[in-house]
Amino acid sequence: QVQLVESGGGLVQPGGSLRLSCAASGSIFSPYAMGWYRQAPGKQRELVATITSGGYTNYADSVKGRFTISRDIAKNMAYLQMNSLKPEDTAVYYCNADVSGLVSWGQGTQVTVSS
């Protein structure tokens, strides 16, 4: 079982930036992918960005050019740098890890973009 803890959410004005962090711990014995997802009120959870153990990244079209996912494998950390934030980016952001097909989720961190 892998435990994930997100941090770094908060309230930011449109055009601002935030950096989310995700710390993974527990039974991690093989290379694994990590990702960020988000869920806005009344909407389904959607993919934001993913990164493999080899560093390959994938982004939702809505965040390309504004968000950057990265990770520190030695520290079992993943990050999401969010720039040029828009009100429509408001959501609870969840960290995700896929370890040999076993998917774990964090508890989520709220990001609110509002003036």
N, C-alpha and C positions, 0 to 999 in steps of 0.2 A: 504494500500500500504506500502510495506517495502522497505526502501532504504539501499543499501549496498555499502560500500566504501572499496576498497582494497588498501593495501600499502605494501611496503617492497620489491618490485621487483628491478631488477638491473642487472648489468653485473658481472659475477663471473667466475672464472677459473674452468675447469674440476676438480672434486674432492672436490670442495668447498661447502659451505653451505649458505642457505638463509632462512629467516623466513618471511612468508607472514602473514599479518593480514587482517581481514575483520570485519568492524564495521557495525552492523545492527541497524536501527532506524525506527521509524514509528509505524504503526498499528500492534503491536505484542501482541496478547492477549491469545495465546495458545502455548503449547510446539511445537517446530518445528525442523526439521532437517536442517542441513547446509552441504554444500559441496564445493569442489573445482573441477573445470574443467579447461581444457586447450585447446588451439587451436594453432597449428603450421601453418605457411604459407602453403597454398595449401591443408590443411587437415581439416577434420571435427573436431568439438569440441568433446572432449572425457572426460570421467570421470577420475578424479585423486583419490579422496577420499571423503567419506561422513561420517557424524557423526550424530546420532540421539540425541534427547533430553535426552535419557537415557544413552548416552555415547557409544552406539554400533558403531563400525567403520567398514568401508569397503574400500578396496584399489584396484586400478588397479594392475594387476600382474607386470607391468613394474616399479612400484614404491615401491612395498612391500619390507620392510626391509631398505628402504632409507628415505621414507617420513613418517611423523607422523602428523595426524590431531588431533586437540584438540579444546576445546571451554571453554569459561567462560560464563555460562548462565546468571549470575547476571549482567554481563557487556554487554551482547548481542554481544560477540566477538567470532570469530573463527580464528584459526591459522593453518598454514601449515609449519612445520619444514621440510626443504629439505636438506638432507645430501648426500654426494657422488654424486654430480650433474654431469650429463653427457651432452654432446652437444645435444643429442636427447631430452633433457628436455626443450630445448629452445622453448618458446611459450608465448602467452598471457594467463595469468592465471585469471580465473573468479571465484568469490565467488557466491554461490547460496543458496537461502533459500526457503524452502517449508513450508508455514504457512497455514495449513488447506486446502491444495490443490492449494493454490495460490503461484506460483513460481516467485521469483524475482531474478534478476541478477545485479551484479555490473558492473562497466565500464571496468574492467580488469586492470591488471598490467603486464608489460613486464618482462620476465625473459630470459636472454641471457647467455648461458654457452659457453664460448669461451676462447681460450688462445691468 
